[in-house]
Amino acid sequence: MDYAVDLARDACHYFEGYGKDLSKRLKKLIACGPAVKAYGARITRCPGLQLPCRRNLFVDQEMSEYRDITVFWRNNVIHMFARFVRIHPLCIAALVCLPLFTIQIAAQQQVSNTPVQEMYSRVPAPPANTPTRETINSFLQASWGYIDMRTWQIQAIEKTSVEGISKVIVLVSDKGDKQKAKQLEFFTLPDGKHIIDIGSNEVLSFGEHPFAEVRTILQQRADGPFRGSASKDLELVEFADLQCPLCKEEQVSMDKLAVDFPNARIVFQNLPLEHIHSAAAKAAAYGACVNKEGGSNAFFLFASTVFEGQAGLATADGATLTLNSAVTKAGLDPAKIADCAATPETKVLVRASAKLAKDLNIGQTPGQVPTLVVNGRVIPMGGIPYETLRQIVAYQAKLDGVSY
């Protein structure tokens, strides 16, 4: 029970930034475990459990009805997690449903006619998938290879009580300073493509080529304005908000990357943070229309001007003046761009760019904008020195056999 709760709690913490309401419900459900296991407890006695869904299942129900509650939670939690972290629902089932399954067994002792096996008969068991040392080393090399002083040693690959999930323990240190080695632990998931980092509670891509899937998605769907090469062999995709102060600061790094990697294709994808920036969506719409009417060169001139006058976006009138001025500097007609920005088609384009970010779990938590994706490797840019950023891009290009 404790191990299952720990797994669910890890997943719950990871989910915190993506849906606080559901995260809160999960925590309360986990807290309810001891009360349920004590047998005969009414669901209303569970500490703090006040869930605004299917209220008839939660009010004054005996444990004989707990089966219905857990089935309800199983279905909703699996699909909500799968939606946000893009993992196959069976992988999420292994993490989230185990504590519910354990609770159900306790309930079954009270109600002999509760067919637990029958409830799960329609959910195929996830395949066992214990990673090899070679796969783990390839993953760590892909992740850390750009850090010359870093060294690591795999201490253990342990099977867990959940089929298909293994726990990996790695000692990480700087070369010549093994006395300060730190321990990294993570769970590998049944699909063989993802892990949960126990320290950060993040779900990360895994495998010998951990960035390949995201790279393919962006090659197919990143359709924003670009500068540099038309080839997608080395593709750097920046997700940014034209009203975001940190995005403005990072344009210096983006300009340097364009100089240092002339063979790279550098794409700008709009990710307006509408909940904190009142003019972000409007600026993104203007940008989409500038790109449509004038092409990539006009867009980057427009974007540079908007970033320079970003303070003017703080008010409605100021935003209109700032955006129109940037359009004029890009050599286009402000009235025509304003009309284009107000059309449903343009709004669809902006939403599609934001959805691409969401599908990749980019920009869903504080500090993730701007984010740079280098051939599938996701890098939140805030606080990263340019030299480190340059090393990462160069290393990823080398991994992918690309000349820059």
N, C-alpha and C positions, 0 to 999 in steps of 0.2 A: 504493500500500500504506500509506504513512504517513498519508494523509488518511483512509482507511477506518479505520485503527486509532485515529486521533484521535476519529472519530465514535463508534466502539464504546466507547472509553475514557470519553467524556463520558456516554454512556448508562449505562455501568458505574458511574460515580461517582454518578449520580442514583439508581441502583438500590441503592446501598450500604445505605440505611436500611431497605429493604424485604425484603432477603433476602441476608444477608451471605455465605451459603454459595455461592449462585449467582454473586454478585458476584466472589467469590474465584476461582471456576472460570473466569469470563470473563477476568479479569486474567491468569490463567495461560495461557489459550488465546491471548490477544493476545501475551503474552511468547514464546509458542511460534512465532510467525510467522516470525522470522528463521531459526530452525532448520529449519523446514519448507521455506522458500524456498531453502535451501542444497542441497536435493535429497538424497534418499537417507537423510535422518536418520530414525532410529527414533523413534517417539513417546515411548519411555521415556527418551530423551535430552533431551527438552524440560525446561527448568529448572523444577523444582517442580511438575510436572504429575502430581498423584496424585488422580484423580477416582473417587469411589466409585459409579460407575454403568457398567453394561455392561463389566465389567472385561475380558472377552475381547477387546474392541475395542482396548484400550489396552496390553496386555502383549505385548511382542515382535512388534508388527505392523510390516510394511514399509509404505512410502508408498503402495503399491498399494491398501492398505486404508483410506487416509485419507479416501476418499470417504464410507465408511460413518460415520466419526466425525463429519464435518462435517454430513452429513444429520441425524444424531442431534441434534447441537447446534443446528442450524438450527431444527428443529421444537420442541425444548424451550425454547430461549431466546426465540423469537418469542412463544410462548403464555404463558410466564411473565411477560414484559414486558407483554404485552397485558393480562394479568390484573391487574397492579398499577398500571399507569399509564392504563388505560382508553383506549388508542389502538388503532385498527384494526391487526390483525396485519401488514397490508401496509406500514404506516408503520414498524413496528418492523423488518420484514424489510429495508427500505432501509438502516437504521442498523446492525443487528447482523450481517446476513448478508453484507454486502459484504466484510469482511475474510476471512470463511470462503470466499467465492466466489473471492477473490484467491488464497488458499492453495490452493484446489482446482486452479486453473489451473497452479500450480507442480507439483502432484502429477500433473496430466494429462501434463506433459512426460515423466514417467517411465513412465506407463502410457497408451499410445495409444488403448486401447479404453474409456477412461472418458468417457462421453457427458455432458459438463457441461451442454450446452444441454438435453438430455433431462431431466436431473435437475430443472431449474427450469421446464420447460415447463408444469407444472400450476400455477405461481404467476404470476398475471397481473401485468404490470408496473404499478407505481403511476402514476397520471396526473401529468403535469407540471403544476405549480401554482405559478407565480411570483407572489408577492403584489404588488399595486400600491402605489404611494406613498400613495394615498388610504386603502387598507385598513390599512397600517402606522400612518399618522397617527391613524386612528380608534381603533386598538388602544391606541396610546400615550396618546391623549387620555382614553380610558376608564380607563386604568391610573393616570395621573398628574395628571389634570385638577384634582384637589382641592388640588394643591400650587401656590399662586399664583406662586411665584418660579421655578418650573422651566420651562426651555425646551429644545427639542431640534431637531436637524436630521438628516435622513436622508442619510448620506454615500454609501451604496452598497447596491444589491440585486444580489448576485452569484449566478449559477448555479453549481452545484457539479458534480462528476463523478457525483453520484448523482441520477438522474432524479427530479424532483419536489421536491428539497430545495434551498432557496436560503439563502444567508448574507446577513444584513442587518446593516449597520453604522450605528450612530446615535451622534451626538455629543450629550451631555447636559450642561447647565450651568445655573447660576442666572442669572436676568436681571441684566444689568449686570456679570457676572463671567465672561465667556467664556474668560478666561485659564486658568481652572481646569476647563475642560471635560473630561469623562470619556467614554471610548468604550465603548459597549454593543454587544455582538455576540450574535446568536442565529441559530439555524437554524430555518427554517420547514419543517414536515413536509408530506408529500404530501396529507394529508387537508384541509389548509387551516384546521384548527381548533386546532393545537397548535404550540408552538415548544419548542426546547431552548435555554435561556439558557446561553451558554458560560461566563459568569462563575460562576454558582451551580450549574450542571449540573442545573437543575430543568426538568421538563416542565411548561409552563404553557398555559392556554387562550389562543387567539388568534383574531383576526378583528375585524370591525367591532363585534360585540356579544359580547365574549369570555366574559361571565358568564351568557349566556342559557341554556346547556345545564344548568349546575349549578343555576341558579334553578328551571328546570322540574322537575328531579329532586327538589329539596327541596319544592317545592309539592305534589308527588305523594306523597312518602314521609316527610317530616318530620311525625311524628304524636305528638310528645311534648307535655307540658303547656305551655300558653302563657299569656301575659298581654298585655293591650292589645287591639288591634283583632282582630276575627274575620276581617277581610279579609287576603288575602295579597299585596296590592299592594306593601307594604313589609314584607318578612319578614326578621327577624333570627333566625338559628338558632345557638344556642350549643351546642357540643359540649364537655361537661365531665365531670369525675370528682368525685364528692362527697368523696373522700379526698385530692384533689389540693390542696396548699397554694396554688399559684398560682391555681387556680380559685377558691379562697376569697377571695383578694385581689381578683380581678377582678369579684367580685359588686358591689363599690362602683360600678364602671363600668357594669355591667349595670343597676343601679338608677337611675343617672343617665340612661342611654339611655331607660329607660321613662318618665322625666319629660320629657325633652327631645323625645321623639318619640312623643306620645300616640296617633298614628294607626298606629304600627308594631305588628306582631304579633311578639312575642318568644317564641321556642320554646326549650325546654330539651331537648336530646337527650343521653341517658346514653351516656357513653363511658368505662366503667370500665377503668382500666389495671391489670389483674389481675396482670401480671408484676412490678409494683413496689408495689402497694397491696393488702394482704391482704384488706381489708374492702370494697374498691370494688364488687365484683360483688354482694355482699349488700346494700350500701347502695343500689345501683341497683335491685335487685329490690324492696326495701322502697319505694323511690320510685315505681316503676311501680305497685305495689299501692295506695299512697296516692292516686295520681292516678286509678286505676280506681275506688276506693271513695269518694273525697271530691272529686274534680275538681281543676282546676288551682290554685285558691286554696289548697286543702289542701296540694297538693304544694309550692308555693313557701314556705309557712309551714314545712313539714317540712324542705325543703332548707336554708332559712335557719338553722334550729335545728341541723341536722347540721353545717353549715359552722362555726357558732359553737363547737360542741363537738367539732370534728374531731380533736383530740388523743386523744379517747376511743376512736377507731377503731383505735388501734395494737395492741390486744390483742383476742382473741376475746370475752372476757367484757365488756370495755369497749365493744366494738362493739355487742353486743346491748343493753347498758344505754343507750348513746347513741341508738341507732335507736329503741328502744322509747319513750324519753323524747320524741324528736322526733315520733313518731306520736301520742302523747298530747297534745302541744301543738297538733297539727293537728286535734285533736278526734275521733280515731279509736281503735279498739280494738287495742292492740298484739298481742294473741294472734291476732286475726283477720288482721291484716296479716302477721304472721310465718308463719301457715299459707299464706296466698296467695303469699308470697315464695318458699316452698319448692316450689311446683308447677312442673311442666314447662312449662306455658303461660307463666308469668311469665319463666322463663329464656329461652324463645323470644323474648319481647318485648325483653329486654335484649340478646340476641345480634343481633336485627334492627337495633336502634339502632346497635350497634357495627359491624355490617356496612355500614350506610349510610355511616358515617364512613370505613370502609375503601374502599368503592367510590369515594369522592371523594378518596382519598389524604389523609385528615385523621387526625392522631394517629398516623401510622405512623413518625414520627421524633421524637427528643427535641426539646422546645420547642414542639410543635404543640398542646399541650393547656394551657389551653382555646383553642379556635378559634371565632371568630364568622364567620358567613357572611351577608353583607348582599346580598340579592337576587342571590345567586350568586357574589358577590365573597368569596373566602376570605381571612380576616385572622387569622393567629396573634396572639393578644392580648398575649402576654408582652412587657412592656417598652414598650408603646405608650401614650403619654400620653393621658389622656381627651380633651383638646381635639383631638388628631389623629384619634382614633377618631370623635369627633362630626363632624368635617369630612368624613371618608370616608363616613359614613352619609348626611349631608346631600347630598353630591355625588352619591352613587349614586341617591338618591331623585330628584334633579334630572334625572339622565341618563334615568331610567325614567319621568319625567313624573308622579311621585307626590307628592301633598301630604302633609306631615308636621306 
